[in-house]
Amino acid sequence: MKVAYKTDIGRKRQNNEDNFYVNLEKKLFIVADGMGGHQAGEVASQMAVESLKNSLSTLKLNEMESEKIKEHILRSMLNAHNEIVEKAKQDINLSGMGTTVVLALGVDDKYYISHVGDSRAYLIRDKNITQLTDDHTVVAELLKAKMITPEEAKTHKMRHVLTQALGSNTQIIPSIKVITIQEGDILLLCTDGLTDMLTDEEILSVILKHKEDIEKTAQALVDKANEKGGKDNITIVLVLH
């Protein structure tokens, strides 16, 4: 198993509000994309990553049943959410801060994928790419209800409006799913700084072109997103099995 990761400020932003965590030994990978003024987004994403890392990297996963692992992940997400909410209450400069998060936790040949917001997880297998997460956005809800078309979704004015995020005042309901991994599979976790700039087909094309060198793949994805405009921070974690 190999891992590569990159984070980049992009071409339009003044600072990088993304954060990530990689632990190959524990098979724990986290990506978060913060939001809020006065660098509050940076604080929120860092808090989320730290909280989840501390909660999930100490588990004795081989001794736990699948449902218990799911419960613990969901509880860890809610704890991170509550910590961010409390911190924002204590400091007026951090008011309104929040963050998306997507994580993958591996146990044997299984991965637990959980997320809140629009940072995504993908599986690349046999020259195909599959999105493992559903964006928690207004546009994703409209798409699901067939009120707009996929083409309309790409340019819709509410495509960046989240229906939930860690630290937001609304109740959060993290999504979670379990996948079985195979040899040769690539797991991609990323912020919308990548997926807003590149289509799934473009992401797949870059990955297949550089597949033998995962470090090159990560850099090529960042470079391509910047070529296309780099409108946001770009963070990528690639795990090759």
C-alpha positions as a Markdown table, in Angstrom:
| # | Residue | x | y | z |
|---|---|---|---|---|
| 1 | Met | 0.0 | 0.0 | 0.0 |
| 2 | Lys | 1.3 | 3.5 | -0.9 |
| 3 | Val | 0.0 | 6.9 | -0.1 |
| 4 | Ala | 0.6 | 10.3 | -1.7 |
| 5 | Tyr | -0.9 | 13.7 | -0.6 |
| 6 | Lys | -0.7 | 17.3 | -1.7 |
| 7 | Thr | -2.3 | 20.5 | -0.5 |
| 8 | Asp | -2.1 | 23.7 | -2.6 |
| 9 | Ile | -3.4 | 27.2 | -2.0 |
| 10 | Gly | -4.7 | 27.4 | -5.6 |
| 11 | Arg | -4.5 | 30.6 | -7.8 |
| 12 | Lys | -7.2 | 32.8 | -6.2 |
| 13 | Arg | -7.1 | 32.4 | -2.4 |
| 14 | Gln | -5.0 | 34.3 | 0.0 |
| 15 | Asn | -4.6 | 31.4 | 2.5 |
| 16 | Asn | -5.1 | 27.7 | 2.6 |
| 17 | Glu | -8.1 | 26.7 | 4.8 |
| 18 | Asp | -7.8 | 23.0 | 4.0 |
| 19 | Asn | -6.3 | 20.5 | 6.4 |
| 20 | Phe | -5.6 | 16.8 | 6.1 |
| 21 | Tyr | -4.2 | 13.8 | 8.1 |
| 22 | Val | -2.5 | 10.6 | 6.8 |
| 23 | Asn | -1.7 | 7.6 | 8.9 |
| 24 | Leu | -0.7 | 4.6 | 6.7 |
| 25 | Glu | -0.1 | 2.3 | 9.7 |
| 26 | Lys | -3.6 | 2.9 | 11.1 |
| 27 | Lys | -5.1 | 3.2 | 7.6 |
| 28 | Leu | -6.7 | 6.5 | 8.6 |
| 29 | Phe | -7.1 | 9.3 | 6.1 |
| 30 | Ile | -8.9 | 12.6 | 6.7 |
| 31 | Val | -9.5 | 15.7 | 4.4 |
| 32 | Ala | -11.2 | 18.9 | 5.6 |
| 33 | Asp | -12.1 | 22.1 | 3.9 |
| 34 | Gly | -12.8 | 25.1 | 6.2 |
| 35 | Met | -15.0 | 28.1 | 5.8 |
| 36 | Gly | -15.4 | 31.4 | 7.6 |
| 37 | Gly | -13.7 | 34.8 | 7.7 |
| 38 | His | -10.5 | 35.9 | 9.5 |
| 39 | Gln | -8.9 | 32.5 | 8.8 |
| 40 | Ala | -11.6 | 30.9 | 10.9 |
| 41 | Gly | -12.0 | 28.2 | 8.3 |
| 42 | Glu | -8.5 | 27.2 | 8.8 |
| 43 | Val | -9.2 | 26.9 | 12.6 |
| 44 | Ala | -12.3 | 24.8 | 12.0 |
| 45 | Ser | -10.7 | 22.4 | 9.5 |
| 46 | Gln | -7.7 | 21.9 | 11.8 |
| 47 | Met | -9.9 | 21.3 | 14.8 |
| 48 | Ala | -11.9 | 18.7 | 12.9 |
| 49 | Val | -8.8 | 16.8 | 11.8 |
| 50 | Glu | -7.3 | 16.9 | 15.2 |
| 51 | Ser | -10.5 | 15.8 | 16.9 |
| 52 | Leu | -11.1 | 12.9 | 14.5 |
| 53 | Lys | -7.4 | 11.8 | 14.5 |
| 54 | Asn | -7.4 | 11.6 | 18.3 |
| 55 | Ser | -10.7 | 9.8 | 18.4 |
| 56 | Leu | -10.0 | 7.3 | 15.6 |
| 57 | Ser | -6.3 | 6.5 | 15.6 |
| 58 | Thr | -6.4 | 4.8 | 19.0 |
| 59 | Leu | -9.1 | 2.3 | 18.3 |
| 60 | Lys | -8.4 | -1.4 | 18.5 |
| 61 | Leu | -10.4 | -2.0 | 15.3 |
| 62 | Asn | -9.7 | -5.7 | 14.9 |
| 63 | Glu | -11.5 | -6.3 | 18.2 |
| 64 | Met | -14.6 | -4.3 | 17.2 |
| 65 | Glu | -17.7 | -5.4 | 15.3 |
| 66 | Ser | -18.6 | -3.4 | 12.1 |
| 67 | Glu | -21.6 | -1.7 | 13.7 |
| 68 | Lys | -19.5 | -0.6 | 16.7 |
| 69 | Ile | -16.9 | 0.9 | 14.3 |
| 70 | Lys | -19.6 | 2.8 | 12.5 |
| 71 | Glu | -21.1 | 4.1 | 15.7 |
| 72 | His | -17.7 | 5.3 | 16.9 |
| 73 | Ile | -17.0 | 7.1 | 13.6 |
| 74 | Leu | -20.4 | 8.8 | 13.7 |
| 75 | Arg | -19.9 | 9.8 | 17.4 |
| 76 | Ser | -16.5 | 11.1 | 16.6 |
| 77 | Met | -18.0 | 13.3 | 13.8 |
| 78 | Leu | -20.6 | 14.7 | 16.2 |
| 79 | Asn | -17.9 | 15.4 | 18.9 |
| 80 | Ala | -15.8 | 17.3 | 16.3 |
| 81 | His | -18.9 | 19.3 | 15.3 |
| 82 | Asn | -19.7 | 20.2 | 18.9 |
| 83 | Glu | -16.1 | 21.2 | 19.7 |
| 84 | Ile | -16.1 | 23.6 | 16.7 |
| 85 | Val | -19.5 | 25.0 | 17.7 |
| 86 | Glu | -18.3 | 25.6 | 21.3 |
| 87 | Lys | -15.0 | 27.2 | 20.1 |
| 88 | Ala | -16.9 | 29.6 | 17.8 |
| 89 | Lys | -19.1 | 30.7 | 20.8 |
| 90 | Gln | -16.1 | 31.6 | 22.8 |
| 91 | Asp | -14.4 | 33.8 | 20.2 |
| 92 | Ile | -16.3 | 36.3 | 18.2 |
| 93 | Asn | -13.6 | 36.2 | 15.4 |
| 94 | Leu | -14.5 | 32.6 | 14.9 |
| 95 | Ser | -18.2 | 33.1 | 14.7 |
| 96 | Gly | -19.8 | 31.2 | 11.8 |
| 97 | Met | -16.8 | 29.0 | 11.1 |
| 98 | Gly | -17.3 | 25.5 | 9.8 |
| 99 | Thr | -15.7 | 22.8 | 7.8 |
| 100 | Thr | -16.5 | 19.9 | 5.5 |
| 101 | Val | -14.8 | 16.6 | 6.2 |
| 102 | Val | -14.3 | 13.3 | 4.5 |
| 103 | Leu | -12.5 | 10.3 | 6.0 |
| 104 | Ala | -11.5 | 6.7 | 5.2 |
| 105 | Leu | -10.7 | 4.2 | 7.9 |
| 106 | Gly | -9.4 | 0.8 | 6.8 |
| 107 | Val | -9.9 | -2.5 | 8.6 |
| 108 | Asp | -8.6 | -5.6 | 6.9 |
| 109 | Asp | -10.0 | -5.4 | 3.3 |
| 110 | Lys | -12.8 | -3.0 | 4.3 |
| 111 | Tyr | -12.9 | 0.8 | 4.4 |
| 112 | Tyr | -15.3 | 2.9 | 6.4 |
| 113 | Ile | -16.0 | 6.1 | 4.4 |
| 114 | Ser | -17.7 | 8.9 | 6.2 |
| 115 | His | -18.3 | 12.6 | 5.4 |
| 116 | Val | -20.1 | 15.8 | 6.0 |
| 117 | Gly | -20.3 | 18.5 | 3.3 |
| 118 | Asp | -19.0 | 18.4 | -0.2 |
| 119 | Ser | -15.4 | 17.0 | 0.1 |
| 120 | Arg | -15.4 | 13.7 | -1.7 |
| 121 | Ala | -14.2 | 10.1 | -1.7 |
| 122 | Tyr | -13.7 | 8.2 | -5.0 |
| 123 | Leu | -12.7 | 4.7 | -5.8 |
| 124 | Ile | -10.7 | 4.1 | -9.0 |
| 125 | Arg | -10.8 | 0.4 | -10.1 |
| 126 | Asp | -10.2 | -1.2 | -13.4 |
| 127 | Lys | -10.1 | 2.1 | -15.3 |
| 128 | Asn | -13.4 | 3.3 | -13.8 |
| 129 | Ile | -14.0 | 6.0 | -11.3 |
| 130 | Thr | -16.9 | 5.8 | -8.7 |
| 131 | Gln | -17.9 | 8.6 | -6.4 |
| 132 | Leu | -18.4 | 7.1 | -3.0 |
| 133 | Thr | -19.9 | 10.2 | -1.3 |
| 134 | Asp | -23.0 | 12.3 | -2.0 |
| 135 | Asp | -22.4 | 16.0 | -1.6 |
| 136 | His | -24.4 | 17.6 | 1.2 |
| 137 | Thr | -25.4 | 20.6 | -0.9 |
| 138 | Val | -28.6 | 22.3 | -2.0 |
| 139 | Val | -27.8 | 21.4 | -5.6 |
| 140 | Ala | -27.2 | 17.8 | -4.8 |
| 141 | Glu | -30.7 | 17.7 | -3.2 |
| 142 | Leu | -32.2 | 19.4 | -6.3 |
| 143 | Leu | -30.5 | 16.8 | -8.5 |
| 144 | Lys | -31.8 | 14.0 | -6.4 |
| 145 | Ala | -35.3 | 15.4 | -6.6 |
| 146 | Lys | -34.8 | 15.7 | -10.4 |
| 147 | Met | -35.6 | 19.4 | -10.2 |
| 148 | Ile | -32.5 | 20.3 | -12.2 |
| 149 | Thr | -30.3 | 18.4 | -14.7 |
| 150 | Pro | -26.6 | 17.4 | -14.2 |
| 151 | Glu | -25.7 | 20.1 | -16.8 |
| 152 | Glu | -27.6 | 22.8 | -14.8 |
| 153 | Ala | -26.0 | 21.6 | -11.6 |
| 154 | Lys | -22.5 | 22.5 | -12.9 |
| 155 | Thr | -23.3 | 26.2 | -13.1 |
| 156 | His | -26.1 | 26.5 | -10.6 |
| 157 | Lys | -25.7 | 29.6 | -8.4 |
| 158 | Met | -26.3 | 27.5 | -5.2 |
| 159 | Arg | -23.9 | 24.7 | -6.1 |
| 160 | His | -21.6 | 25.7 | -3.2 |
| 161 | Val | -24.3 | 26.1 | -0.6 |
| 162 | Leu | -23.9 | 23.3 | 1.9 |
| 163 | Thr | -26.8 | 21.7 | 3.7 |
| 164 | Gln | -24.6 | 20.6 | 6.5 |
| 165 | Ala | -21.0 | 21.1 | 7.7 |
| 166 | Leu | -19.1 | 20.6 | 11.0 |
| 167 | Gly | -19.6 | 23.6 | 13.2 |
| 168 | Ser | -22.7 | 24.9 | 11.4 |
| 169 | Asn | -25.6 | 25.6 | 13.7 |
| 170 | Thr | -27.8 | 23.0 | 12.1 |
| 171 | Gln | -27.9 | 19.5 | 13.2 |
| 172 | Ile | -25.5 | 17.3 | 11.3 |
| 173 | Ile | -26.2 | 13.8 | 10.0 |
| 174 | Pro | -22.9 | 12.3 | 8.8 |
| 175 | Ser | -23.0 | 9.8 | 6.0 |
| 176 | Ile | -21.2 | 6.5 | 6.3 |
| 177 | Lys | -20.7 | 3.5 | 4.1 |
| 178 | Val | -18.5 | 0.4 | 4.0 |
| 179 | Ile | -16.6 | -0.7 | 0.8 |
| 180 | Thr | -14.4 | -3.7 | 0.1 |
| 181 | Ile | -11.1 | -2.9 | -1.3 |
| 182 | Gln | -9.2 | -5.0 | -3.9 |
| 183 | Glu | -5.5 | -5.1 | -5.0 |
| 184 | Gly | -4.8 | -2.3 | -7.5 |
| 185 | Asp | -7.6 | -0.1 | -6.2 |
| 186 | Ile | -7.0 | 3.6 | -5.6 |
| 187 | Leu | -8.8 | 5.6 | -3.0 |
| 188 | Leu | -9.0 | 9.4 | -3.6 |
| 189 | Leu | -10.1 | 11.8 | -0.9 |
| 190 | Cys | -10.2 | 15.5 | -2.0 |
| 191 | Thr | -11.7 | 18.9 | -1.4 |
| 192 | Asp | -13.9 | 20.7 | -3.9 |
| 193 | Gly | -10.9 | 22.7 | -5.1 |
| 194 | Leu | -10.2 | 19.6 | -7.2 |
| 195 | Thr | -13.7 | 18.6 | -8.2 |
| 196 | Asp | -14.9 | 22.1 | -9.1 |
| 197 | Met | -12.1 | 22.4 | -11.6 |
| 198 | Leu | -12.0 | 18.8 | -13.0 |
| 199 | Thr | -14.8 | 16.4 | -14.1 |
| 200 | Asp | -14.7 | 12.8 | -12.8 |
| 201 | Glu | -13.5 | 11.8 | -16.3 |
| 202 | Glu | -10.6 | 14.3 | -16.2 |
| 203 | Ile | -9.6 | 13.1 | -12.7 |
| 204 | Leu | -9.6 | 9.5 | -14.0 |
| 205 | Ser | -7.6 | 10.4 | -17.1 |
| 206 | Val | -4.8 | 12.0 | -15.0 |
| 207 | Ile | -4.8 | 9.1 | -12.5 |
| 208 | Leu | -4.5 | 6.4 | -15.3 |
| 209 | Lys | -1.8 | 8.4 | -17.1 |
| 210 | His | 0.5 | 8.5 | -14.0 |
| 211 | Lys | -0.8 | 5.4 | -12.2 |
| 212 | Glu | 2.7 | 3.8 | -11.7 |
| 213 | Asp | 3.9 | 6.8 | -9.7 |
| 214 | Ile | 1.4 | 7.9 | -7.2 |
| 215 | Glu | 3.4 | 11.0 | -6.1 |
| 216 | Lys | 3.4 | 12.2 | -9.7 |
| 217 | Thr | -0.3 | 11.5 | -9.9 |
| 218 | Ala | -1.1 | 13.7 | -6.9 |
| 219 | Gln | 1.0 | 16.6 | -8.2 |
| 220 | Ala | -0.5 | 16.2 | -11.7 |
| 221 | Leu | -4.0 | 16.5 | -10.3 |
| 222 | Val | -3.1 | 19.7 | -8.4 |
| 223 | Asp | -1.4 | 21.1 | -11.5 |
| 224 | Lys | -4.4 | 20.3 | -13.7 |
| 225 | Ala | -6.8 | 22.0 | -11.3 |
| 226 | Asn | -4.6 | 25.1 | -11.2 |
| 227 | Glu | -4.4 | 25.1 | -15.0 |
| 228 | Lys | -8.2 | 25.1 | -15.1 |
| 229 | Gly | -8.4 | 28.1 | -12.9 |
| 230 | Gly | -7.4 | 27.0 | -9.3 |
| 231 | Lys | -10.3 | 28.9 | -7.8 |
| 232 | Asp | -10.0 | 27.3 | -4.4 |
| 233 | Asn | -7.5 | 25.5 | -2.2 |
| 234 | Ile | -6.8 | 22.0 | -3.5 |
| 235 | Thr | -6.2 | 19.0 | -1.2 |
| 236 | Ile | -5.7 | 15.4 | -2.3 |
| 237 | Val | -5.0 | 12.1 | -0.6 |
| 238 | Leu | -4.4 | 9.1 | -2.8 |
| 239 | Val | -4.1 | 5.6 | -1.4 |
| 240 | Leu | -2.9 | 2.8 | -3.8 |
| 241 | His | -3.6 | -0.8 | -2.8 |
